[in-house]
Amino acid sequence: MTKRKTILGMAAGVAISALAAGGAFAQEVTLKLHQFLPAQANVPRLVLDVWADNVEKDSDGRIKVERYAAMALGGTPPELMDQAIDGIADVVWTVVGYTPGRYRTTEVFELPFMVTDAREASCAYSKMFDEHMKDGEFSDLHIVGTWVHGPGMFHTNKPVAKPEDLQGMKIRGGSVLVNKLLERVGATPVGMPVPAVSEGLSKGVIDGTTIPWEVTESLKVPELVHNHTEFEGPALYNLTFVLAMNQDTYNGLPDDLKAVIDANAGLSFSVFAGGTQADADGPARQVAVDLGNNIITVSEEDAKAWDAIVNPIYEEWVAEMGAEGKDGQALIDEARALMAQCGADMASIDTYGAH
């Protein structure tokens, strides 16, 4: 595997270097961007296309970004990270939790009732990435952006208002920590990438799913199940994402094109991505409202009963991280402090968007 990755990476770097050697005109580069959602879904349309368009514009057309939606380059969503490492794709967008156990530090933002605001959490995630993950867990990739989605919630075939309502239900979970949460409230977790949710619901393989509002419309979830449970205050859970680039592809770019990628990466892009994804929750929620679906809102007071059941996940996670030589409690404390700091400093963070 190591030899295969080395050969693939060298091939990517050599291809770009060969282009660069031919002069300014020949320095045109094509990046293949691969991800798992349909092209019309919110993240590809509102985040990834904006990034790709900006990169093309800022490079005066010398970088072209080919966009491959819905795993059009082959493979499955859990393989996307390896596709970026191996150079099968130049850039991928994916859920970090699709590769469980490999990027443990990101899980601090996936703990239950940890995140209140996606922009603040995406900001904190970006800062913690630079401090703890860039040269560690993600050292074999060039990471463009790190962010979280809006509040995670339940979409089910029967009403769920209390933890006991989930007893015996088969619920799709998007990460190891979400699956642990489901187990603690009595549900049967079913590991399943987002693109499989629609079929799973329509065939009765699952009774419900945990996803944020924003992706429900493209998956037609409000048409397949008619009960939705959201939480006031901190989110039941969140998932972490990365926009990741093959390291040799980045290294093979001439300096001025590296500068283009760098200008469209990091803190401001991450906050934009997380905030944009969260902002898309409202219109998607309205689809369920217009269909007359049953939307249950768990108050902050009633959420305490949920928190009491799932809170031991924190202690378990700290112990697991300790076994790997990492101070899990320090990471939790740092994440909370940074989210508060990011909230106070949000107005001073450079605004990223279409330009």
Secondary structure, 3 states (H helix, E strand, C coil): CHHHHHHHHHHHHHHHHHHHHCCCHHHCEEEEEECCCCCCCHHHHHHHHHHHHHHHHHCCCCEEEEEECCCCCCCCHHHHHHHHHHCCCCEEEEEHHHCCCCCHHHHHHCCCCCCCCHHHHHHHHHHHHHHHHCCCCCCCEEEEEEEECCCCEEEECCCCCCHHHHCCCEEEECCHHHHHHHHHCCCEEEECCHHHHHHHHHCCCCCEEEECHHHHHHHCHHHHCCEEEEECCCCCCCCEEEEEEEHHHHHCCCHHHHHHHHHCCCHHHHHHHHHHHHHCHHHHHHHHHHCCCEEEEECHHHHHHHHHHHCHHHHHHHHHHHHCCCCHHHHHHHHHHHHHHHHHHHHHCCCCCCC
